[in-house]
């Protein structure tokens, strides 16, 4: 049974040791009949949401930021992350999830595919013309720390999306300010 394999290569050097391992793995996998897609992250343009509120992430009013995260889809998933099924079901049952106010939390070590699955959910819902806002929690903290003026409006803008995805939630736990903001 052939598999679809996705490689997120985060090495800054295209001809370094990591790339040599990826090439050897890819050759072996393709020889065995599998399909391999490699994303060389250093060459990709992937940004966290800038919070410009310039788009609603739908076809009618798309996000103004164009980056390579649009390729993070269930179709490109290699199927090896056991949580992918949960992410797919979350999208398939979106209306019920939203009505019942049910969220989804992925946790794990670095490189386990949490951000990729969140991107898959975001892209699948945007294909259904459901507005999604995906951002990094540290960026929200930075925005809130910059000024207390307009704080309520900023939070209101975040809350207007049917789905708000907070990537890297928990990375801020090392600062007193971050802990204070999370517990508010």
C-alpha atoms as a printed R data frame, in Angstrom:
    type eleno elety resid chain resno       x      y      z
1   ATOM     1    CA   UNK     A     1   0.000  0.000  0.000
2   ATOM     2    CA   UNK     A     2   1.618  3.241 -1.109
3   ATOM     3    CA   UNK     A     3   1.721  6.200  1.259
4   ATOM     4    CA   UNK     A     4   1.890  9.951  0.856
5   ATOM     5    CA   UNK     A     5   4.848 11.275  2.831
6   ATOM     6    CA   UNK     A     6   5.265 14.950  3.734
7   ATOM     7    CA   UNK     A     7   8.653 16.213  4.851
8   ATOM     8    CA   UNK     A     8   8.964 19.617  6.517
9   ATOM     9    CA   UNK     A     9  12.678 20.301  6.164
10  ATOM    10    CA   UNK     A    10  13.599 23.062  8.595
11  ATOM    11    CA   UNK     A    11  17.331 23.045  7.921
12  ATOM    12    CA   UNK     A    12  18.764 26.394  6.798
13  ATOM    13    CA   UNK     A    13  21.210 24.601  4.466
14  ATOM    14    CA   UNK     A    14  19.930 22.899  1.323
15  ATOM    15    CA   UNK     A    15  23.058 20.786  0.971
16  ATOM    16    CA   UNK     A    16  23.636 20.064  4.650
17  ATOM    17    CA   UNK     A    17  23.420 16.819  6.570
18  ATOM    18    CA   UNK     A    18  19.652 17.033  7.074
19  ATOM    19    CA   UNK     A    19  19.093 17.439  3.345
20  ATOM    20    CA   UNK     A    20  21.376 14.477  2.618
21  ATOM    21    CA   UNK     A    21  19.273 12.342  4.969
22  ATOM    22    CA   UNK     A    22  16.066 13.624  3.402
23  ATOM    23    CA   UNK     A    23  17.361 12.800 -0.107
24  ATOM    24    CA   UNK     A    24  18.328  9.265  0.931
25  ATOM    25    CA   UNK     A    25  14.986  8.740  2.653
26  ATOM    26    CA   UNK     A    26  13.095 10.139 -0.339
27  ATOM    27    CA   UNK     A    27  14.918  7.862 -2.773
28  ATOM    28    CA   UNK     A    28  14.154  4.805 -0.661
29  ATOM    29    CA   UNK     A    29  10.526  5.788 -0.151
30  ATOM    30    CA   UNK     A    30   9.941  6.511 -3.833
31  ATOM    31    CA   UNK     A    31  11.674  3.268 -4.799
32  ATOM    32    CA   UNK     A    32   9.194  1.482 -2.489
33  ATOM    33    CA   UNK     A    33   6.301  3.128 -4.374
34  ATOM    34    CA   UNK     A    34   5.496  5.982 -1.989
35  ATOM    35    CA   UNK     A    35   4.902  9.614 -2.971
36  ATOM    36    CA   UNK     A    36   7.117 12.152 -1.186
37  ATOM    37    CA   UNK     A    37   6.507 15.890 -0.954
38  ATOM    38    CA   UNK     A    38   9.219 17.977  0.674
39  ATOM    39    CA   UNK     A    39   8.634 21.483  1.942
40  ATOM    40    CA   UNK     A    40  11.956 23.289  2.392
41  ATOM    41    CA   UNK     A    41  10.792 25.733  5.042
42  ATOM    42    CA   UNK     A    42  13.786 28.041  4.653
43  ATOM    43    CA   UNK     A    43  12.654 28.840  1.088
44  ATOM    44    CA   UNK     A    44   8.995 29.239  1.992
45  ATOM    45    CA   UNK     A    45   7.246 32.391  2.970
46  ATOM    46    CA   UNK     A    46   5.240 31.577  6.063
47  ATOM    47    CA   UNK     A    47   4.162 34.315  8.402
48  ATOM    48    CA   UNK     A    48   1.963 34.423 11.435
49  ATOM    49    CA   UNK     A    49  -1.113 36.569 11.124
50  ATOM    50    CA   UNK     A    50  -0.217 40.234 11.260
51  ATOM    51    CA   UNK     A    51  -3.511 41.130 12.852
52  ATOM    52    CA   UNK     A    52  -4.233 43.704 10.166
53  ATOM    53    CA   UNK     A    53  -7.879 42.637  9.973
54  ATOM    54    CA   UNK     A    54  -7.614 43.292  6.230
55  ATOM    55    CA   UNK     A    55  -9.348 40.072  5.333
56  ATOM    56    CA   UNK     A    56 -11.655 37.517  6.791
57  ATOM    57    CA   UNK     A    57  -9.882 34.476  5.343
58  ATOM    58    CA   UNK     A    58 -12.731 33.571  3.034
59  ATOM    59    CA   UNK     A    59 -13.132 33.651 -0.744
60  ATOM    60    CA   UNK     A    60 -15.244 36.792 -0.515
61  ATOM    61    CA   UNK     A    61 -12.677 38.633  1.582
62  ATOM    62    CA   UNK     A    62  -9.436 36.635  1.526
63  ATOM    63    CA   UNK     A    63  -6.498 37.172  3.808
64  ATOM    64    CA   UNK     A    64  -4.305 39.922  2.420
65  ATOM    65    CA   UNK     A    65  -1.190 37.958  3.368
66  ATOM    66    CA   UNK     A    66  -0.126 35.505  0.711
67  ATOM    67    CA   UNK     A    67   2.211 32.816  1.959
68  ATOM    68    CA   UNK     A    68   3.036 29.165  1.475
69  ATOM    69    CA   UNK     A    69   0.932 27.943  4.395
70  ATOM    70    CA   UNK     A    70  -1.932 27.498  1.916
71  ATOM    71    CA   UNK     A    71  -0.232 24.215  0.948
72  ATOM    72    CA   UNK     A    72  -0.781 22.817  4.451
73  ATOM    73    CA   UNK     A    73  -3.797 20.685  3.604
74  ATOM    74    CA   UNK     A    74  -5.213 17.294  4.482
75  ATOM    75    CA   UNK     A    75  -4.540 16.262  0.878
76  ATOM    76    CA   UNK     A    76  -0.809 16.890  1.412
77  ATOM    77    CA   UNK     A    77  -0.779 15.148  4.800
78  ATOM    78    CA   UNK     A    78   1.206 11.930  5.005
79  ATOM    79    CA   UNK     A    79  -1.376 10.302  7.274
80  ATOM    80    CA   UNK     A    80   1.124  9.380  9.979
81  ATOM    81    CA   UNK     A    81  -0.005 11.847 12.620
82  ATOM    82    CA   UNK     A    82  -2.604 10.015 14.712
83  ATOM    83    CA   UNK     A    83  -4.385 13.317 15.408
84  ATOM    84    CA   UNK     A    84  -5.085 13.985 11.720
85  ATOM    85    CA   UNK     A    85  -8.343 12.053 11.959
86  ATOM    86    CA   UNK     A    86  -9.491 14.265 14.807
87  ATOM    87    CA   UNK     A    87  -8.609 17.354 12.781
88  ATOM    88    CA   UNK     A    88 -10.523 16.042  9.757
89  ATOM    89    CA   UNK     A    89 -13.581 15.203 11.867
90  ATOM    90    CA   UNK     A    90 -13.435 18.650 13.440
91  ATOM    91    CA   UNK     A    91 -13.750 20.169  9.954
92  ATOM    92    CA   UNK     A    92 -16.390 17.657  8.804
93  ATOM    93    CA   UNK     A    93 -18.533 18.443 11.858
94  ATOM    94    CA   UNK     A    94 -17.697 22.140 12.010
95  ATOM    95    CA   UNK     A    95 -21.281 23.358 12.314
96  ATOM    96    CA   UNK     A    96 -21.919 21.120 15.356
97  ATOM    97    CA   UNK     A    97 -18.538 22.014 16.872
98  ATOM    98    CA   UNK     A    98 -19.280 25.701 16.524
99  ATOM    99    CA   UNK     A    99 -22.852 25.384 17.830
100 ATOM   100    CA   UNK     A   100 -21.639 23.444 20.882
101 ATOM   101    CA   UNK     A   101 -18.615 25.764 21.348
102 ATOM   102    CA   UNK     A   102 -16.158 22.874 21.043
103 ATOM   103    CA   UNK     A   103 -12.519 23.670 20.404
104 ATOM   104    CA   UNK     A   104  -9.557 21.505 19.566
105 ATOM   105    CA   UNK     A   105  -6.203 21.392 21.374
106 ATOM   106    CA   UNK     A   106  -3.085 19.755 19.942
107 ATOM   107    CA   UNK     A   107  -0.062 19.439 22.181
108 ATOM   108    CA   UNK     A   108   3.267 17.715 21.914
109 ATOM   109    CA   UNK     A   109   6.938 18.245 21.314
110 ATOM   110    CA   UNK     A   110   8.539 20.366 18.631
111 ATOM   111    CA   UNK     A   111   8.083 18.935 15.156
112 ATOM   112    CA   UNK     A   112   5.091 16.705 15.894
113 ATOM   113    CA   UNK     A   113   2.805 18.424 13.383
114 ATOM   114    CA   UNK     A   114   0.630 20.586 15.621
115 ATOM   115    CA   UNK     A   115   0.968 23.735 13.510
116 ATOM   116    CA   UNK     A   116   0.576 21.719 10.302
117 ATOM   117    CA   UNK     A   117  -2.717 20.207 11.505
118 ATOM   118    CA   UNK     A   118  -3.946 23.634 12.613
119 ATOM   119    CA   UNK     A   119  -3.086 24.938  9.139
120 ATOM   120    CA   UNK     A   120  -4.967 22.011  7.577
121 ATOM   121    CA   UNK     A   121  -8.053 22.855  9.637
122 ATOM   122    CA   UNK     A   122  -7.787 26.548  8.737
123 ATOM   123    CA   UNK     A   123  -7.374 25.885  5.016
124 ATOM   124    CA   UNK     A   124 -10.182 23.303  4.898
125 ATOM   125    CA   UNK     A   125 -12.613 25.666  6.616
126 ATOM   126    CA   UNK     A   126 -11.569 28.589  4.423
127 ATOM   127    CA   UNK     A   127 -12.325 26.401  1.391
128 ATOM   128    CA   UNK     A   128 -15.854 26.206  2.808
129 ATOM   129    CA   UNK     A   129 -15.809 30.025  3.046
130 ATOM   130    CA   UNK     A   130 -15.671 30.037  6.837
131 ATOM   131    CA   UNK     A   131 -13.579 32.921  8.199
132 ATOM   132    CA   UNK     A   132 -10.559 31.742 10.199
133 ATOM   133    CA   UNK     A   133  -7.881 33.727 11.989
134 ATOM   134    CA   UNK     A   134  -4.644 31.862 12.763
135 ATOM   135    CA   UNK     A   135  -2.047 33.666 14.804
136 ATOM   136    CA   UNK     A   136   0.816 33.076 17.180
137 ATOM   137    CA   UNK     A   137  -0.036 33.670 20.831
138 ATOM   138    CA   UNK     A   138   3.251 35.494 21.418
139 ATOM   139    CA   UNK     A   139   2.217 38.057 18.777
140 ATOM   140    CA   UNK     A   140  -1.030 38.693 20.631
141 ATOM   141    CA   UNK     A   141   0.907 39.238 23.856
142 ATOM   142    CA   UNK     A   142   3.281 41.626 22.096
143 ATOM   143    CA   UNK     A   143   0.359 43.589 20.657
144 ATOM   144    CA   UNK     A   144  -1.343 43.778 24.040
145 ATOM   145    CA   UNK     A   145   1.882 44.814 25.774
146 ATOM   146    CA   UNK     A   146   2.474 47.631 23.282
147 ATOM   147    CA   UNK     A   147  -0.468 49.678 24.497
148 ATOM   148    CA   UNK     A   148  -3.453 49.439 26.785
149 ATOM   149    CA   UNK     A   149  -5.328 51.807 24.490
150 ATOM   150    CA   UNK     A   150  -7.567 49.938 22.083
151 ATOM   151    CA   UNK     A   151  -7.088 46.671 23.952
152 ATOM   152    CA   UNK     A   152 -10.801 45.830 24.067
153 ATOM   153    CA   UNK     A   153 -11.232 46.571 20.360
154 ATOM   154    CA   UNK     A   154  -8.237 44.373 19.550
155 ATOM   155    CA   UNK     A   155  -9.696 41.461 21.506
156 ATOM   156    CA   UNK     A   156 -13.137 42.075 19.955
157 ATOM   157    CA   UNK     A   157 -11.584 41.819 16.486
158 ATOM   158    CA   UNK     A   158 -10.017 38.470 17.401
159 ATOM   159    CA   UNK     A   159 -13.334 37.189 18.736
160 ATOM   160    CA   UNK     A   160 -15.311 38.034 15.600
161 ATOM   161    CA   UNK     A   161 -13.934 35.031 13.704
162 ATOM   162    CA   UNK     A   162 -15.896 31.787 13.889
163 ATOM   163    CA   UNK     A   163 -12.548 30.032 14.448
164 ATOM   164    CA   UNK     A   164  -9.519 31.573 16.138
165 ATOM   165    CA   UNK     A   165  -6.395 29.385 16.048
166 ATOM   166    CA   UNK     A   166  -3.715 30.203 18.603
167 ATOM   167    CA   UNK     A   167  -0.446 28.619 17.547
168 ATOM   168    CA   UNK     A   168   2.362 28.159 20.060
169 ATOM   169    CA   UNK     A   169   0.037 28.707 22.998
170 ATOM   170    CA   UNK     A   170   2.126 27.996 26.084
171 ATOM   171    CA   UNK     A   171   5.410 29.305 24.692
172 ATOM   172    CA   UNK     A   172   4.867 32.500 26.707
173 ATOM   173    CA   UNK     A   173   4.678 30.710 30.047
174 ATOM   174    CA   UNK     A   174   8.219 31.709 31.016
175 ATOM   175    CA   UNK     A   175   7.350 35.374 31.627
176 ATOM   176    CA   UNK     A   176   5.322 36.923 34.413
177 ATOM   177    CA   UNK     A   177   3.531 39.128 31.885
178 ATOM   178    CA   UNK     A   178   2.556 36.126 29.783
179 ATOM   179    CA   UNK     A   179   1.224 34.258 32.808
180 ATOM   180    CA   UNK     A   180  -0.724 37.334 33.904
181 ATOM   181    CA   UNK     A   181  -2.328 37.765 30.472
182 ATOM   182    CA   UNK     A   182  -3.271 34.097 30.144
183 ATOM   183    CA   UNK     A   183  -4.912 34.048 33.553
184 ATOM   184    CA   UNK     A   184  -6.981 37.220 32.963
